[in-house]
């Protein structure tokens, strides 16, 4: 995973900022990774919801076609 891509939200690059501590740099990377994981979890959750909705719609369609 590209760390620079994850850190695109910051206007200044952390390693170029004067007085920037390495601890802060790693914390920023850690938070960026968390954001990426949360985004992935949201995507999976949405996919699950859409799949469940589609299955329910098919079940209703099946019930309506049955005599």
PyMOL Python script that loads the backbone (N, CA, C, O; Angstrom):
from pymol import cmd

cmd.read_pdbstr("""\
ATOM      1  N   UNK A   1       0.832  -1.175   0.000  1.00  0.00           N
ATOM      2  CA  UNK A   1       0.000   0.000   0.000  1.00  0.00           C
ATOM      3  C   UNK A   1       0.886   1.251   0.000  1.00  0.00           C
ATOM      4  O   UNK A   1       1.901   1.301   0.695  1.00  0.00           O
ATOM      5  N   UNK A   2       0.502   2.239  -0.769  1.00  0.00           N
ATOM      6  CA  UNK A   2       1.301   3.447  -0.917  1.00  0.00           C
ATOM      7  C   UNK A   2       0.976   4.442   0.195  1.00  0.00           C
ATOM      8  O   UNK A   2      -0.136   4.967   0.255  1.00  0.00           O
ATOM      9  N   UNK A   3       1.949   4.702   1.077  1.00  0.00           N
ATOM     10  CA  UNK A   3       1.709   5.587   2.219  1.00  0.00           C
ATOM     11  C   UNK A   3       1.455   7.020   1.777  1.00  0.00           C
ATOM     12  O   UNK A   3       0.658   7.724   2.397  1.00  0.00           O
ATOM     13  N   UNK A   4       2.120   7.463   0.714  1.00  0.00           N
ATOM     14  CA  UNK A   4       1.924   8.835   0.255  1.00  0.00           C
ATOM     15  C   UNK A   4       0.492   9.032  -0.216  1.00  0.00           C
ATOM     16  O   UNK A   4      -0.087  10.102  -0.025  1.00  0.00           O
ATOM     17  N   UNK A   5      -0.079   8.004  -0.830  1.00  0.00           N
ATOM     18  CA  UNK A   5      -1.471   8.087  -1.270  1.00  0.00           C
ATOM     19  C   UNK A   5      -2.396   8.174  -0.062  1.00  0.00           C
ATOM     20  O   UNK A   5      -3.387   8.904  -0.082  1.00  0.00           O
ATOM     21  N   UNK A   6      -2.068   7.419   0.999  1.00  0.00           N
ATOM     22  CA  UNK A   6      -2.889   7.451   2.199  1.00  0.00           C
ATOM     23  C   UNK A   6      -2.817   8.799   2.909  1.00  0.00           C
ATOM     24  O   UNK A   6      -3.774   9.215   3.561  1.00  0.00           O
ATOM     25  N   UNK A   7      -1.690   9.471   2.781  1.00  0.00           N
ATOM     26  CA  UNK A   7      -1.489  10.733   3.489  1.00  0.00           C
ATOM     27  C   UNK A   7      -1.853  11.950   2.635  1.00  0.00           C
ATOM     28  O   UNK A   7      -1.447  13.066   2.957  1.00  0.00           O
ATOM     29  N   UNK A   8      -2.604  11.755   1.562  1.00  0.00           N
ATOM     30  CA  UNK A   8      -2.896  12.846   0.642  1.00  0.00           C
ATOM     31  C   UNK A   8      -3.733  13.955   1.264  1.00  0.00           C
ATOM     32  O   UNK A   8      -3.783  15.060   0.725  1.00  0.00           O
ATOM     33  N   UNK A   9      -4.391  13.684   2.388  1.00  0.00           N
ATOM     34  CA  UNK A   9      -5.257  14.684   3.009  1.00  0.00           C
ATOM     35  C   UNK A   9      -4.473  15.848   3.606  1.00  0.00           C
ATOM     36  O   UNK A   9      -4.987  16.964   3.689  1.00  0.00           O
ATOM     37  N   UNK A  10      -3.243  15.598   4.020  1.00  0.00           N
ATOM     38  CA  UNK A  10      -2.481  16.672   4.659  1.00  0.00           C
ATOM     39  C   UNK A  10      -1.923  17.609   3.593  1.00  0.00           C
ATOM     40  O   UNK A  10      -1.428  17.164   2.557  1.00  0.00           O
ATOM     41  N   UNK A  11      -2.008  18.906   3.860  1.00  0.00           N
ATOM     42  CA  UNK A  11      -1.527  19.896   2.895  1.00  0.00           C
ATOM     43  C   UNK A  11      -0.006  19.834   2.785  1.00  0.00           C
ATOM     44  O   UNK A  11       0.548  19.889   1.687  1.00  0.00           O
ATOM     45  N   UNK A  12       0.665  19.718   3.935  1.00  0.00           N
ATOM     46  CA  UNK A  12       2.125  19.621   3.937  1.00  0.00           C
ATOM     47  C   UNK A  12       2.520  18.169   4.171  1.00  0.00           C
ATOM     48  O   UNK A  12       1.862  17.443   4.916  1.00  0.00           O
ATOM     49  N   UNK A  13       3.578  17.770   3.535  1.00  0.00           N
ATOM     50  CA  UNK A  13       4.079  16.421   3.786  1.00  0.00           C
ATOM     51  C   UNK A  13       4.700  16.402   5.177  1.00  0.00           C
ATOM     52  O   UNK A  13       5.528  17.259   5.483  1.00  0.00           O
ATOM     53  N   UNK A  14       4.323  15.449   6.029  1.00  0.00           N
ATOM     54  CA  UNK A  14       4.794  15.431   7.410  1.00  0.00           C
ATOM     55  C   UNK A  14       6.313  15.405   7.540  1.00  0.00           C
ATOM     56  O   UNK A  14       6.867  16.004   8.462  1.00  0.00           O
ATOM     57  N   UNK A  15       6.986  14.718   6.628  1.00  0.00           N
ATOM     58  CA  UNK A  15       8.432  14.596   6.748  1.00  0.00           C
ATOM     59  C   UNK A  15       9.138  15.896   6.362  1.00  0.00           C
ATOM     60  O   UNK A  15      10.332  16.043   6.621  1.00  0.00           O
ATOM     61  N   UNK A  16       8.427  16.836   5.751  1.00  0.00           N
ATOM     62  CA  UNK A  16       9.025  18.101   5.360  1.00  0.00           C
ATOM     63  C   UNK A  16       8.748  19.201   6.390  1.00  0.00           C
ATOM     64  O   UNK A  16       9.387  20.252   6.353  1.00  0.00           O
ATOM     65  N   UNK A  17       7.829  18.976   7.283  1.00  0.00           N
ATOM     66  CA  UNK A  17       7.450  19.989   8.261  1.00  0.00           C
ATOM     67  C   UNK A  17       8.530  20.113   9.324  1.00  0.00           C
ATOM     68  O   UNK A  17       9.023  19.111   9.842  1.00  0.00           O
ATOM     69  N   UNK A  18       8.893  21.348   9.644  1.00  0.00           N
ATOM     70  CA  UNK A  18       9.929  21.580  10.642  1.00  0.00           C
ATOM     71  C   UNK A  18       9.435  21.162  12.021  1.00  0.00           C
ATOM     72  O   UNK A  18       8.314  21.501  12.401  1.00  0.00           O
ATOM     73  N   UNK A  19      10.246  20.436  12.770  1.00  0.00           N
ATOM     74  CA  UNK A  19       9.879  20.030  14.122  1.00  0.00           C
ATOM     75  C   UNK A  19       8.929  18.854  14.156  1.00  0.00           C
ATOM     76  O   UNK A  19       8.350  18.555  15.201  1.00  0.00           O
ATOM     77  N   UNK A  20       8.760  18.190  13.043  1.00  0.00           N
ATOM     78  CA  UNK A  20       7.836  17.055  13.002  1.00  0.00           C
ATOM     79  C   UNK A  20       8.540  15.827  13.551  1.00  0.00           C
ATOM     80  O   UNK A  20       9.611  15.453  13.074  1.00  0.00           O
ATOM     81  N   UNK A  21       7.952  15.214  14.531  1.00  0.00           N
ATOM     82  CA  UNK A  21       8.547  14.069  15.216  1.00  0.00           C
ATOM     83  C   UNK A  21       8.231  12.784  14.457  1.00  0.00           C
ATOM     84  O   UNK A  21       7.168  12.674  13.845  1.00  0.00           O
ATOM     85  N   UNK A  22       9.134  11.818  14.489  1.00  0.00           N
ATOM     86  CA  UNK A  22       8.887  10.530  13.828  1.00  0.00           C
ATOM     87  C   UNK A  22       7.686   9.820  14.436  1.00  0.00           C
ATOM     88  O   UNK A  22       6.954   9.111  13.745  1.00  0.00           O
ATOM     89  N   UNK A  23       7.488  10.020  15.751  1.00  0.00           N
ATOM     90  CA  UNK A  23       6.342   9.410  16.418  1.00  0.00           C
ATOM     91  C   UNK A  23       5.040   9.907  15.782  1.00  0.00           C
ATOM     92  O   UNK A  23       4.123   9.125  15.532  1.00  0.00           O
ATOM     93  N   UNK A  24       4.973  11.218  15.526  1.00  0.00           N
ATOM     94  CA  UNK A  24       3.797  11.799  14.880  1.00  0.00           C
ATOM     95  C   UNK A  24       3.634  11.261  13.464  1.00  0.00           C
ATOM     96  O   UNK A  24       2.518  11.015  13.005  1.00  0.00           O
ATOM     97  N   UNK A  25       4.756  11.084  12.781  1.00  0.00           N
ATOM     98  CA  UNK A  25       4.706  10.561  11.417  1.00  0.00           C
ATOM     99  C   UNK A  25       4.085   9.165  11.396  1.00  0.00           C
ATOM    100  O   UNK A  25       3.223   8.875  10.566  1.00  0.00           O
ATOM    101  N   UNK A  26       4.531   8.303  12.315  1.00  0.00           N
ATOM    102  CA  UNK A  26       3.976   6.953  12.369  1.00  0.00           C
ATOM    103  C   UNK A  26       2.517   6.970  12.806  1.00  0.00           C
ATOM    104  O   UNK A  26       1.719   6.154  12.346  1.00  0.00           O
ATOM    105  N   UNK A  27       2.166   7.903  13.697  1.00  0.00           N
ATOM    106  CA  UNK A  27       0.776   8.019  14.132  1.00  0.00           C
ATOM    107  C   UNK A  27      -0.116   8.416  12.946  1.00  0.00           C
ATOM    108  O   UNK A  27      -1.230   7.915  12.796  1.00  0.00           O
ATOM    109  N   UNK A  28       0.395   9.321  12.113  1.00  0.00           N
ATOM    110  CA  UNK A  28      -0.345   9.759  10.930  1.00  0.00           C
ATOM    111  C   UNK A  28      -0.552   8.589   9.972  1.00  0.00           C
ATOM    112  O   UNK A  28      -1.639   8.416   9.421  1.00  0.00           O
ATOM    113  N   UNK A  29       0.487   7.796   9.781  1.00  0.00           N
ATOM    114  CA  UNK A  29       0.378   6.623   8.907  1.00  0.00           C
ATOM    115  C   UNK A  29      -0.634   5.637   9.479  1.00  0.00           C
ATOM    116  O   UNK A  29      -1.462   5.094   8.748  1.00  0.00           O
ATOM    117  N   UNK A  30      -0.565   5.406  10.795  1.00  0.00           N
ATOM    118  CA  UNK A  30      -1.482   4.475  11.447  1.00  0.00           C
ATOM    119  C   UNK A  30      -2.932   4.931  11.267  1.00  0.00           C
ATOM    120  O   UNK A  30      -3.808   4.125  10.957  1.00  0.00           O
ATOM    121  N   UNK A  31      -3.176   6.224  11.463  1.00  0.00           N
ATOM    122  CA  UNK A  31      -4.530   6.748  11.294  1.00  0.00           C
ATOM    123  C   UNK A  31      -4.999   6.642   9.848  1.00  0.00           C
ATOM    124  O   UNK A  31      -6.171   6.371   9.590  1.00  0.00           O
ATOM    125  N   UNK A  32      -4.083   6.855   8.905  1.00  0.00           N
ATOM    126  CA  UNK A  32      -4.433   6.726   7.494  1.00  0.00           C
ATOM    127  C   UNK A  32      -4.809   5.285   7.166  1.00  0.00           C
ATOM    128  O   UNK A  32      -5.746   5.042   6.405  1.00  0.00           O
ATOM    129  N   UNK A  33      -4.082   4.337   7.737  1.00  0.00           N
ATOM    130  CA  UNK A  33      -4.407   2.926   7.520  1.00  0.00           C
ATOM    131  C   UNK A  33      -5.772   2.593   8.117  1.00  0.00           C
ATOM    132  O   UNK A  33      -6.543   1.834   7.529  1.00  0.00           O
ATOM    133  N   UNK A  34      -6.071   3.166   9.294  1.00  0.00           N
ATOM    134  CA  UNK A  34      -7.384   2.954   9.907  1.00  0.00           C
ATOM    135  C   UNK A  34      -8.488   3.475   8.999  1.00  0.00           C
ATOM    136  O   UNK A  34      -9.517   2.823   8.819  1.00  0.00           O
ATOM    137  N   UNK A  35      -8.265   4.671   8.420  1.00  0.00           N
ATOM    138  CA  UNK A  35      -9.255   5.240   7.500  1.00  0.00           C
ATOM    139  C   UNK A  35      -9.493   4.298   6.324  1.00  0.00           C
ATOM    140  O   UNK A  35     -10.630   4.078   5.907  1.00  0.00           O
ATOM    141  N   UNK A  36      -8.398   3.745   5.798  1.00  0.00           N
ATOM    142  CA  UNK A  36      -8.522   2.813   4.675  1.00  0.00           C
ATOM    143  C   UNK A  36      -9.307   1.574   5.050  1.00  0.00           C
ATOM    144  O   UNK A  36     -10.127   1.095   4.266  1.00  0.00           O
ATOM    145  N   UNK A  37      -9.062   1.046   6.252  1.00  0.00           N
ATOM    146  CA  UNK A  37      -9.800  -0.138   6.704  1.00  0.00           C
ATOM    147  C   UNK A  37     -11.276   0.178   6.899  1.00  0.00           C
ATOM    148  O   UNK A  37     -12.145  -0.620   6.547  1.00  0.00           O
ATOM    149  N   UNK A  38     -11.553   1.366   7.472  1.00  0.00           N
ATOM    150  CA  UNK A  38     -12.957   1.748   7.679  1.00  0.00           C
ATOM    151  C   UNK A  38     -13.677   1.874   6.346  1.00  0.00           C
ATOM    152  O   UNK A  38     -14.833   1.471   6.211  1.00  0.00           O
ATOM    153  N   UNK A  39     -12.980   2.439   5.360  1.00  0.00           N
ATOM    154  CA  UNK A  39     -13.574   2.591   4.034  1.00  0.00           C
ATOM    155  C   UNK A  39     -13.882   1.215   3.444  1.00  0.00           C
ATOM    156  O   UNK A  39     -14.942   1.007   2.852  1.00  0.00           O
ATOM    157  N   UNK A  40     -12.949   0.282   3.611  1.00  0.00           N
ATOM    158  CA  UNK A  40     -13.131  -1.088   3.115  1.00  0.00           C
ATOM    159  C   UNK A  40     -14.304  -1.763   3.820  1.00  0.00           C
ATOM    160  O   UNK A  40     -15.094  -2.457   3.179  1.00  0.00           O
ATOM    161  N   UNK A  41     -14.423  -1.567   5.135  1.00  0.00           N
ATOM    162  CA  UNK A  41     -15.528  -2.163   5.888  1.00  0.00           C
ATOM    163  C   UNK A  41     -16.864  -1.589   5.435  1.00  0.00           C
ATOM    164  O   UNK A  41     -17.845  -2.322   5.311  1.00  0.00           O
ATOM    165  N   UNK A  42     -16.909  -0.280   5.186  1.00  0.00           N
ATOM    166  CA  UNK A  42     -18.146   0.339   4.706  1.00  0.00           C
ATOM    167  C   UNK A  42     -18.545  -0.255   3.361  1.00  0.00           C
ATOM    168  O   UNK A  42     -19.719  -0.531   3.115  1.00  0.00           O
ATOM    169  N   UNK A  43     -17.543  -0.450   2.486  1.00  0.00           N
ATOM    170  CA  UNK A  43     -17.826  -1.000   1.158  1.00  0.00           C
ATOM    171  C   UNK A  43     -18.390  -2.408   1.267  1.00  0.00           C
ATOM    172  O   UNK A  43     -19.348  -2.758   0.577  1.00  0.00           O
ATOM    173  N   UNK A  44     -17.782  -3.227   2.152  1.00  0.00           N
ATOM    174  CA  UNK A  44     -18.262  -4.590   2.341  1.00  0.00           C
ATOM    175  C   UNK A  44     -19.663  -4.600   2.928  1.00  0.00           C
ATOM    176  O   UNK A  44     -20.501  -5.412   2.533  1.00  0.00           O
ATOM    177  N   UNK A  45     -19.921  -3.694   3.874  1.00  0.00           N
ATOM    178  CA  UNK A  45     -21.227  -3.600   4.507  1.00  0.00           C
ATOM    179  C   UNK A  45     -22.286  -3.225   3.468  1.00  0.00           C
ATOM    180  O   UNK A  45     -23.377  -3.796   3.447  1.00  0.00           O
ATOM    181  N   UNK A  46     -21.954  -2.265   2.611  1.00  0.00           N
ATOM    182  CA  UNK A  46     -22.882  -1.847   1.563  1.00  0.00           C
ATOM    183  C   UNK A  46     -23.151  -3.001   0.607  1.00  0.00           C
ATOM    184  O   UNK A  46     -24.290  -3.211   0.189  1.00  0.00           O
ATOM    185  N   UNK A  47     -22.118  -3.740   0.263  1.00  0.00           N
ATOM    186  CA  UNK A  47     -22.269  -4.882  -0.632  1.00  0.00           C
ATOM    187  C   UNK A  47     -23.186  -5.932  -0.018  1.00  0.00           C
ATOM    188  O   UNK A  47     -24.042  -6.496  -0.701  1.00  0.00           O
ATOM    189  N   UNK A  48     -23.001  -6.197   1.297  1.00  0.00           N
ATOM    190  CA  UNK A  48     -23.867  -7.145   1.994  1.00  0.00           C
ATOM    191  C   UNK A  48     -25.319  -6.683   1.970  1.00  0.00           C
ATOM    192  O   UNK A  48     -26.225  -7.481   1.727  1.00  0.00           O
ATOM    193  N   UNK A  49     -25.537  -5.402   2.221  1.00  0.00           N
ATOM    194  CA  UNK A  49     -26.890  -4.846   2.236  1.00  0.00           C
ATOM    195  C   UNK A  49     -27.539  -4.973   0.868  1.00  0.00           C
ATOM    196  O   UNK A  49     -28.695  -5.381   0.757  1.00  0.00           O
ATOM    197  N   UNK A  50     -26.793  -4.623  -0.173  1.00  0.00           N
ATOM    198  CA  UNK A  50     -27.342  -4.709  -1.526  1.00  0.00           C
ATOM    199  C   UNK A  50     -27.675  -6.148  -1.896  1.00  0.00           C
ATOM    200  O   UNK A  50     -28.697  -6.410  -2.531  1.00  0.00           O
ATOM    201  N   UNK A  51     -26.815  -7.078  -1.502  1.00  0.00           N
ATOM    202  CA  UNK A  51     -27.060  -8.493  -1.778  1.00  0.00           C
ATOM    203  C   UNK A  51     -28.310  -8.969  -1.049  1.00  0.00           C
ATOM    204  O   UNK A  51     -29.135  -9.679  -1.624  1.00  0.00           O
ATOM    205  N   UNK A  52     -28.449  -8.579   0.218  1.00  0.00           N
ATOM    206  CA  UNK A  52     -29.626  -8.970   1.000  1.00  0.00           C
ATOM    207  C   UNK A  52     -30.892  -8.388   0.382  1.00  0.00           C
ATOM    208  O   UNK A  52     -31.910  -9.074   0.290  1.00  0.00           O
ATOM    209  N   UNK A  53     -30.835  -7.136  -0.040  1.00  0.00           N
ATOM    210  CA  UNK A  53     -32.000  -6.506  -0.673  1.00  0.00           C
ATOM    211  C   UNK A  53     -32.381  -7.224  -1.962  1.00  0.00           C
ATOM    212  O   UNK A  53     -33.562  -7.432  -2.241  1.00  0.00           O
ATOM    213  N   UNK A  54     -31.375  -7.601  -2.742  1.00  0.00           N
ATOM    214  CA  UNK A  54     -31.646  -8.300  -4.001  1.00  0.00           C
ATOM    215  C   UNK A  54     -32.295  -9.654  -3.735  1.00  0.00           C
ATOM    216  O   UNK A  54     -33.232 -10.048  -4.429  1.00  0.00           O
ATOM    217  N   UNK A  55     -31.787 -10.372  -2.717  1.00  0.00           N
ATOM    218  CA  UNK A  55     -32.352 -11.677  -2.387  1.00  0.00           C
ATOM    219  C   UNK A  55     -33.790 -11.547  -1.898  1.00  0.00           C
ATOM    220  O   UNK A  55     -34.646 -12.361  -2.245  1.00  0.00           O
ATOM    221  N   UNK A  56     -34.055 -10.516  -1.087  1.00  0.00           N
ATOM    222  CA  UNK A  56     -35.427 -10.300  -0.615  1.00  0.00           C
ATOM    223  C   UNK A  56     -36.353  -9.972  -1.778  1.00  0.00           C
ATOM    224  O   UNK A  56     -37.487 -10.449  -1.820  1.00  0.00           O
ATOM    225  N   UNK A  57     -35.883  -9.164  -2.720  1.00  0.00           N
ATOM    226  CA  UNK A  57     -36.689  -8.801  -3.886  1.00  0.00           C
ATOM    227  C   UNK A  57     -36.998 -10.041  -4.717  1.00  0.00           C
ATOM    228  O   UNK A  57     -38.114 -10.190  -5.215  1.00  0.00           O
ATOM    229  N   UNK A  58     -36.018 -10.933  -4.872  1.00  0.00           N
ATOM    230  CA  UNK A  58     -36.254 -12.172  -5.618  1.00  0.00           C
ATOM    231  C   UNK A  58     -37.253 -13.062  -4.897  1.00  0.00           C
ATOM    232  O   UNK A  58     -38.083 -13.703  -5.542  1.00  0.00           O
ATOM    233  N   UNK A  59     -37.189 -13.114  -3.562  1.00  0.00           N
ATOM    234  CA  UNK A  59     -38.125 -13.927  -2.781  1.00  0.00           C
ATOM    235  C   UNK A  59     -39.545 -13.398  -2.934  1.00  0.00           C
ATOM    236  O   UNK A  59     -40.490 -14.174  -3.078  1.00  0.00           O
ATOM    237  N   UNK A  60     -39.695 -12.087  -2.903  1.00  0.00           N
ATOM    238  CA  UNK A  60     -41.026 -11.481  -3.064  1.00  0.00           C
ATOM    239  C   UNK A  60     -41.543 -11.755  -4.462  1.00  0.00           C
ATOM    240  O   UNK A  60     -42.718 -12.080  -4.636  1.00  0.00           O
ATOM    241  N   UNK A  61     -40.686 -11.630  -5.457  1.00  0.00           N
ATOM    242  CA  UNK A  61     -41.085 -11.892  -6.837  1.00  0.00           C
ATOM    243  C   UNK A  61     -41.534 -13.348  -6.980  1.00  0.00           C
ATOM    244  O   UNK A  61     -42.513 -13.636  -7.668  1.00  0.00           O
ATOM    245  N   UNK A  62     -40.812 -14.265  -6.324  1.00  0.00           N
ATOM    246  CA  UNK A  62     -41.161 -15.681  -6.379  1.00  0.00           C
ATOM    247  C   UNK A  62     -42.524 -15.921  -5.728  1.00  0.00           C
ATOM    248  O   UNK A  62     -43.336 -16.682  -6.254  1.00  0.00           O
ATOM    249  N   UNK A  63     -42.781 -15.269  -4.573  1.00  0.00           N
ATOM    250  CA  UNK A  63     -44.061 -15.431  -3.883  1.00  0.00           C
ATOM    251  C   UNK A  63     -45.209 -14.903  -4.728  1.00  0.00           C
ATOM    252  O   UNK A  63     -46.293 -15.487  -4.733  1.00  0.00           O
ATOM    253  N   UNK A  64     -44.987 -13.811  -5.439  1.00  0.00           N
ATOM    254  CA  UNK A  64     -46.049 -13.221  -6.255  1.00  0.00           C
ATOM    255  C   UNK A  64     -46.379 -14.098  -7.456  1.00  0.00           C
ATOM    256  O   UNK A  64     -47.527 -14.124  -7.900  1.00  0.00           O
ATOM    257  N   UNK A  65     -45.399 -14.814  -7.987  1.00  0.00           N
ATOM    258  CA  UNK A  65     -45.642 -15.649  -9.168  1.00  0.00           C
ATOM    259  C   UNK A  65     -46.254 -16.994  -8.805  1.00  0.00           C
ATOM    260  O   UNK A  65     -46.848 -17.652  -9.659  1.00  0.00           O
ATOM    261  N   UNK A  66     -46.117 -17.414  -7.543  1.00  0.00           N
ATOM    262  CA  UNK A  66     -46.689 -18.700  -7.133  1.00  0.00           C
ATOM    263  C   UNK A  66     -48.204 -18.567  -6.960  1.00  0.00           C
ATOM    264  O   UNK A  66     -48.679 -17.574  -6.408  1.00  0.00           O
ATOM    265  N   UNK A  67     -48.969 -19.568  -7.431  1.00  0.00           N
ATOM    266  CA  UNK A  67     -50.438 -19.501  -7.280  1.00  0.00           C
ATOM    267  C   UNK A  67     -50.870 -19.743  -5.840  1.00  0.00           C
ATOM    268  O   UNK A  67     -52.064 -19.721  -5.542  1.00  0.00           O
TER     269      UNK A  67
END
""", "prot")
cmd.dss("prot")
cmd.show_as("cartoon", "prot")
cmd.util.cbc("prot")
cmd.orient("prot")
